[in-house]
Amino acid sequence: MTLSGAHHDNLGATYVDRGGRQLVAHYGRPRVAHRAVRNGVGVIELGYGIVSVTGDDRIEYVDNVVTNRVPPTDGEGCYAFVLDPQGKIETDCYIYNADEQLLLFTPPSQVESLVDDWSEKVFVQDVAIEDVSAEFGVFGIHGPSATEKVASVLNHAGAPEPELHFDRGSMGDAGVTVAASDNPTGEDGYTIICGADDAPGVFDTLLNHGLNAAPFGEQTWNTLTVEAGTPRFETELDGVLPNTVGARHGVDFEKGCFIGQEVVSKVENRGRPSTRLIGLRLDDPCAAGDELRADGDAVGEVTRAIDSPSLAEPIALAFCASDAVDGSLTIHSTAETGSDGDDPDEDASGVAVDADRVTLPFVDGSATSLRCPTY
């Protein structure tokens, strides 16, 4: 359940389950909310699972597991992956050094397995690992006016910078931590963290005090992140090599050993992964799971497809074989496209949708997502 449920209900929220957590899907007009974020600022309650790692050996322990260098200084953070021994992503996470503890923000579906797995592997180290998801409320503020919005309601601190650094202050009577995001929507953004009991009041402050902000939910978050070229765990990251999604923001190739490093480094040294995440502009709608083809041969698969509110046309993210990304591409779609069945490219299971590869991101906002693929 969201921590600000009554407030969401009063705004007409519809809900969706994400990893056992009930989140707002939308407030009735997700495309209007999308444009509000692109043109001003919006606020979303984020459904992270949160893991606390404490003890004198906390930094060394986590650093030996994750793909990025864990920041040693209070007030700093990083984006990183936990990989399996074959180099495939088991989860992504934001890691913040919060004085005497590290806080990891992960997809809620991954918290239990992460805590159990890490706890079983603690031997002589001074480390304690705990699921603290229920102790915090987490909100995102995104849009070209996000900095102005934060400044209008944050006391005792300024808007933090650069990305993934944070400051502590207050909003109303509630103590908060404000972290500069890595811009997943393609706009300036901040993550607001507070105690669970303070979450309803903080949400009200973010909506109604200072500069007005539009509430938005998961459906708008999805369209914003597609337009920004930001891979998400459930659709693009789960079970793939970081190299495949061009995730240079989440991997430090110069740090010491981490789980899965040998495979990731081998692919990096080879010069390119076998598949890449690309952006496509489409003549007709398609759907996630549709097959990507080049000259009739299967070369990949659509991961997310939307009718872009900013571009007013269908767009998609798709995995594509690296040696086919510059060729002529079509999507073999089972979506309804209005075809009459006379197209020679059709077969019994779908229709061919013309697709043009575009350089990500699709939309240039006030900031660039640091998670946008780079190869």
C-alpha positions as CSV (number, residue, x, y, z in Angstrom):
1,M,0.0,0.0,0.0
2,T,1.2,3.5,-0.7
3,L,2.1,5.6,2.4
4,S,-0.1,8.5,1.3
5,G,-3.2,6.4,0.4
6,A,-5.9,8.8,1.6
7,H,-4.3,11.7,-0.3
8,H,-4.1,9.6,-3.5
9,D,-7.8,8.5,-3.1
10,N,-8.9,12.1,-2.8
11,L,-7.1,12.8,-6.1
12,G,-9.0,10.0,-7.9
13,A,-6.1,7.5,-8.0
14,T,-6.2,4.2,-9.7
15,Y,-3.7,1.6,-8.3
16,V,-1.4,-1.1,-9.7
17,D,0.6,-3.8,-8.0
18,R,4.4,-3.6,-8.4
19,G,6.4,-6.4,-6.6
20,G,3.8,-6.7,-3.9
21,R,3.5,-2.9,-3.4
22,Q,0.4,-1.0,-4.3
23,L,1.3,2.1,-6.3
24,V,-0.6,4.8,-8.1
25,A,-1.2,3.9,-11.7
26,H,-2.7,7.3,-12.6
27,Y,-5.1,10.0,-11.5
28,G,-7.4,9.8,-14.5
29,R,-5.5,11.8,-17.1
30,P,-2.0,10.3,-17.4
31,R,-1.2,12.1,-20.7
32,V,-2.1,15.5,-19.2
33,A,0.2,14.6,-16.2
34,H,2.9,13.7,-18.7
35,R,2.8,17.1,-20.3
36,A,2.7,18.8,-16.9
37,V,6.0,17.1,-16.0
38,R,7.6,18.0,-19.4
39,N,6.4,21.7,-19.1
40,G,6.6,22.3,-15.4
41,V,7.0,19.9,-12.4
42,G,5.3,16.8,-11.1
43,V,5.4,14.6,-8.0
44,I,5.2,10.8,-7.7
45,E,5.3,8.5,-4.7
46,L,8.0,6.0,-5.6
47,G,7.6,2.3,-4.7
48,Y,11.2,1.4,-3.8
49,G,12.2,-1.4,-1.5
50,I,14.9,-0.1,0.9
51,V,17.7,-2.1,2.4
52,S,19.9,-0.8,5.3
53,V,23.5,-2.1,5.7
54,T,25.2,-1.2,8.9
55,G,28.4,-2.1,10.7
56,D,32.1,-1.2,10.4
57,D,32.6,-3.3,7.3
58,R,29.5,-2.1,5.4
59,I,31.2,-0.2,2.7
60,E,33.8,-2.9,1.9
61,Y,31.2,-5.6,2.0
62,V,28.8,-3.9,-0.5
63,D,31.6,-2.7,-2.7
64,N,32.8,-6.2,-3.2
65,V,29.4,-7.2,-4.5
66,V,28.1,-4.3,-6.7
67,T,29.3,-3.1,-10.1
68,N,30.0,0.5,-9.1
69,R,32.2,2.1,-6.4
70,V,30.4,2.6,-3.2
71,P,30.8,6.2,-2.1
72,P,32.9,6.5,1.1
73,T,31.5,9.9,2.2
74,D,28.3,10.8,3.9
75,G,26.0,12.7,1.4
76,E,27.1,10.8,-1.7
77,G,25.4,8.1,-3.7
78,C,25.8,5.9,-6.8
79,Y,23.7,3.8,-9.2
80,A,24.8,0.1,-9.4
81,F,23.8,-3.4,-10.3
82,V,24.0,-6.7,-8.4
83,L,25.0,-9.4,-10.9
84,D,25.0,-13.2,-10.9
85,P,28.3,-15.0,-11.6
86,Q,27.5,-15.0,-15.3
87,G,27.3,-11.2,-15.3
88,K,23.5,-10.9,-15.6
89,I,21.6,-8.3,-13.7
90,E,19.8,-9.6,-10.6
91,T,18.7,-6.1,-9.5
92,D,19.6,-2.5,-9.9
93,C,19.9,-0.1,-7.0
94,Y,20.7,3.4,-5.8
95,I,23.2,3.3,-2.9
96,Y,23.5,6.3,-0.6
97,N,26.1,6.7,2.2
98,A,24.0,8.0,5.0
99,D,26.6,8.5,7.8
100,E,26.6,5.2,9.8
101,Q,24.6,3.2,7.3
102,L,24.2,2.5,3.6
103,L,20.7,2.7,2.2
104,L,20.0,0.8,-1.0
105,F,16.9,1.6,-3.0
106,T,15.8,-1.3,-5.2
107,P,12.7,-2.7,-7.0
108,P,10.4,-4.0,-4.2
109,S,10.3,-7.4,-5.8
110,Q,14.0,-7.9,-5.2
111,V,14.4,-6.8,-1.5
112,E,13.6,-10.1,0.2
113,S,16.0,-12.2,-2.0
114,L,18.7,-9.6,-1.7
115,V,18.5,-9.4,2.1
116,D,18.4,-13.2,2.5
117,D,21.3,-13.8,0.0
118,W,23.6,-11.1,1.5
119,S,22.8,-12.1,5.1
120,E,23.8,-15.7,4.4
121,K,27.1,-14.6,3.0
122,V,28.2,-12.6,6.1
123,F,30.8,-14.5,8.0
124,V,33.4,-12.6,10.0
125,Q,32.5,-9.1,8.7
126,D,30.9,-6.6,11.0
127,V,27.8,-6.1,8.8
128,A,24.0,-6.2,9.4
129,I,21.5,-6.2,6.6
130,E,17.9,-5.4,7.1
131,D,14.7,-4.6,5.0
132,V,13.6,-1.1,6.2
133,S,11.2,-0.4,3.4
134,A,8.3,0.2,5.8
135,E,10.3,2.9,7.7
136,F,10.5,5.5,4.8
137,G,8.4,7.4,2.4
138,V,10.0,8.2,-1.0
139,F,8.8,10.8,-3.5
140,G,10.2,11.9,-6.9
141,I,10.0,15.6,-8.1
142,H,10.6,15.9,-11.8
143,G,10.4,18.5,-14.5
144,P,12.2,21.6,-15.8
145,S,10.9,23.5,-12.7
146,A,12.0,20.8,-10.2
147,T,14.8,22.8,-8.7
148,E,12.5,25.8,-8.2
149,K,9.9,23.5,-6.7
150,V,12.4,22.0,-4.2
151,A,13.8,25.5,-3.3
152,S,10.2,26.7,-2.6
153,V,9.5,24.1,0.1
154,L,12.9,22.9,1.5
155,N,14.1,24.6,4.7
156,H,17.7,24.7,6.0
157,A,19.3,23.4,2.8
158,G,19.6,24.2,-0.9
159,A,18.9,21.9,-3.8
160,P,21.7,19.4,-3.8
161,E,24.1,18.9,-6.7
162,P,25.6,17.1,-8.7
163,E,23.5,14.0,-9.4
164,L,23.2,11.4,-6.6
165,H,24.4,13.8,-3.9
166,F,22.1,14.7,-1.1
167,D,21.4,17.2,1.6
168,R,19.3,17.1,4.8
169,G,16.7,19.7,5.6
170,S,13.0,19.9,6.5
171,M,9.6,20.4,4.8
172,G,7.1,21.8,7.2
173,D,7.6,20.0,10.4
174,A,9.1,16.9,8.8
175,G,12.8,16.1,8.5
176,V,13.7,15.1,4.9
177,T,16.7,14.0,2.8
178,V,16.8,15.5,-0.7
179,A,18.9,13.7,-3.3
180,A,19.6,15.0,-6.8
181,S,18.4,12.2,-9.2
182,D,20.2,10.9,-12.3
183,N,17.3,12.3,-14.3
184,P,15.4,9.2,-15.4
185,T,12.6,11.2,-16.9
186,G,14.9,13.3,-19.0
187,E,14.1,16.3,-16.8
188,D,15.7,17.8,-13.7
189,G,14.7,15.6,-10.8
190,Y,15.1,15.0,-7.0
191,T,14.3,12.2,-4.7
192,I,12.6,13.2,-1.4
193,I,13.1,10.7,1.5
194,C,11.2,11.0,4.8
195,G,10.0,8.9,7.7
196,A,6.9,6.8,7.0
197,D,4.8,8.7,9.5
198,D,5.7,12.0,7.8
199,A,4.9,10.8,4.3
200,P,1.3,12.1,4.0
201,G,2.3,15.6,5.2
202,V,5.4,15.7,2.9
203,F,3.2,14.6,0.0
204,D,0.8,17.4,0.7
205,T,3.6,19.9,0.9
206,L,5.1,18.8,-2.4
207,L,1.7,19.1,-4.1
208,N,0.3,22.3,-2.5
209,H,3.0,24.4,-1.0
210,G,5.4,26.7,-2.8
211,L,5.4,26.1,-6.6
212,N,2.4,23.9,-7.5
213,A,3.2,20.4,-8.7
214,A,1.0,17.9,-10.6
215,P,0.6,14.4,-9.2
216,F,1.5,11.6,-11.5
217,G,1.7,7.8,-11.3
218,E,3.3,4.7,-12.8
219,Q,1.6,5.1,-16.2
220,T,3.1,8.5,-16.7
221,W,6.5,7.4,-15.2
222,N,6.5,4.7,-17.9
223,T,5.9,7.1,-20.8
224,L,8.4,9.7,-19.4
225,T,11.2,7.1,-19.1
226,V,10.6,5.6,-22.5
227,E,10.9,9.1,-24.1
228,A,14.1,9.6,-22.0
229,G,15.6,6.3,-23.1
230,T,15.9,5.1,-19.5
231,P,15.9,1.3,-19.0
232,R,13.8,-0.1,-16.2
233,F,14.4,-3.2,-14.2
234,E,11.3,-5.2,-15.0
235,T,11.4,-4.5,-18.8
236,E,15.0,-4.0,-19.9
237,L,17.4,-4.8,-17.1
238,D,16.4,-8.1,-15.5
239,G,18.6,-11.0,-16.5
240,V,20.7,-9.1,-19.1
241,L,24.4,-8.1,-19.2
242,P,25.0,-4.4,-18.2
243,N,26.9,-4.0,-21.5
244,T,23.7,-4.9,-23.4
245,V,21.9,-1.8,-22.1
246,G,24.9,0.5,-22.4
247,A,24.8,1.0,-18.6
248,R,28.1,2.8,-18.2
249,H,26.6,5.0,-15.5
250,G,26.1,1.9,-13.3
251,V,29.5,0.1,-13.8
252,D,33.0,1.2,-12.8
253,F,35.3,-0.8,-15.0
254,E,38.3,0.4,-13.1
255,K,37.3,-0.8,-9.6
256,G,38.4,-4.1,-8.2
257,C,36.6,-7.4,-8.4
258,F,32.8,-7.7,-8.1
259,I,30.5,-10.6,-8.7
260,G,30.2,-11.1,-12.5
261,Q,33.0,-8.8,-13.3
262,E,35.0,-11.3,-15.5
263,V,32.1,-11.7,-18.0
264,V,31.3,-8.0,-18.0
265,S,34.9,-7.0,-18.6
266,K,35.4,-9.6,-21.3
267,V,32.4,-8.2,-23.3
268,E,33.7,-4.6,-22.7
269,N,37.2,-5.5,-24.0
270,R,35.6,-7.2,-27.0
271,G,34.4,-3.7,-28.1
272,R,30.6,-4.3,-28.3
273,P,27.9,-6.5,-26.9
274,S,26.1,-8.9,-29.2
275,T,22.8,-7.0,-28.7
276,R,21.9,-3.4,-27.9
277,L,19.0,-1.4,-26.6
278,I,17.7,0.9,-29.3
279,G,14.9,3.4,-29.9
280,L,12.4,3.0,-32.7
281,R,9.8,5.4,-34.3
282,L,6.9,3.5,-35.7
283,D,4.3,3.8,-38.4
284,D,1.8,1.9,-36.3
285,P,1.5,0.8,-32.7
286,C,3.2,-2.4,-31.5
287,A,3.5,-4.1,-28.1
288,A,6.1,-5.4,-25.7
289,G,7.3,-8.9,-26.8
290,D,6.8,-8.2,-30.5
291,E,9.6,-9.5,-32.7
292,L,12.1,-7.2,-34.4
293,R,13.2,-8.2,-37.8
294,A,15.8,-7.2,-40.4
295,D,15.3,-8.4,-44.0
296,G,12.8,-10.9,-42.6
297,D,15.2,-12.4,-40.0
298,A,14.5,-12.1,-36.3
299,V,17.1,-9.8,-34.7
300,G,15.5,-8.7,-31.4
301,E,12.4,-8.0,-29.4
302,V,10.4,-4.9,-28.3
303,T,10.7,-4.3,-24.5
304,R,8.3,-1.3,-24.2
305,A,6.0,0.5,-26.7
306,I,4.0,3.6,-26.1
307,D,2.0,6.3,-27.9
308,S,4.4,9.2,-27.1
309,P,2.5,12.1,-25.5
310,S,5.4,14.5,-26.4
311,L,5.8,13.3,-30.1
312,A,2.2,12.3,-30.8
313,E,3.4,9.1,-32.5
314,P,4.2,5.5,-31.5
315,I,7.7,4.8,-30.2
316,A,9.4,1.8,-28.7
317,L,12.5,0.5,-27.0
318,A,13.8,-2.8,-28.3
319,F,16.8,-5.1,-28.0
320,C,18.5,-5.6,-31.4
321,A,21.5,-7.6,-32.6
322,S,24.4,-5.2,-32.8
323,D,25.2,-6.2,-36.4
324,A,21.6,-5.3,-37.5
325,V,21.0,-2.0,-35.8
326,D,21.9,0.1,-38.9
327,G,19.8,-2.0,-41.3
328,S,16.1,-1.8,-42.4
329,L,14.0,-2.8,-39.5
330,T,10.4,-4.0,-39.1
331,I,8.4,-5.2,-36.1
332,H,6.4,-8.3,-36.5
333,S,3.4,-7.2,-34.5
334,T,0.3,-8.9,-33.2
335,A,-1.3,-5.6,-32.2
336,E,-4.4,-4.4,-33.9
337,T,-3.3,-2.0,-36.8
338,G,-6.4,-1.9,-39.0
339,S,-4.8,-4.1,-41.7
340,D,-7.2,-5.8,-44.2
341,G,-5.0,-8.9,-44.6
342,D,-3.8,-8.0,-48.2
343,D,-0.3,-6.9,-47.1
344,P,2.2,-9.4,-48.6
345,D,4.4,-8.9,-45.5
346,E,1.7,-10.3,-43.2
347,D,1.6,-13.9,-42.1
348,A,-1.0,-15.8,-40.0
349,S,0.3,-14.5,-36.7
350,G,0.7,-10.7,-37.3
351,V,1.6,-7.8,-39.5
352,A,4.8,-6.0,-40.3
353,V,5.2,-2.5,-38.8
354,D,7.8,-0.3,-40.3
355,A,10.4,1.0,-37.8
356,D,13.0,3.7,-38.0
357,R,15.9,3.6,-35.5
358,V,16.5,6.9,-33.7
359,T,19.3,8.0,-31.4
360,L,18.2,8.0,-27.8
361,P,16.7,9.9,-26.1
362,F,13.5,10.4,-28.1
363,V,12.9,13.8,-26.3
364,D,15.4,16.4,-25.2
365,G,14.3,17.7,-21.8
366,S,15.9,19.9,-19.3
367,A,18.4,17.2,-18.4
368,T,19.7,14.0,-19.9
369,S,19.1,10.6,-18.2
370,L,22.4,9.3,-17.0
371,R,20.9,5.8,-17.5
372,C,20.3,6.4,-21.3
373,P,22.3,3.7,-23.1
374,T,25.9,4.6,-24.1
375,Y,28.0,2.2,-26.3
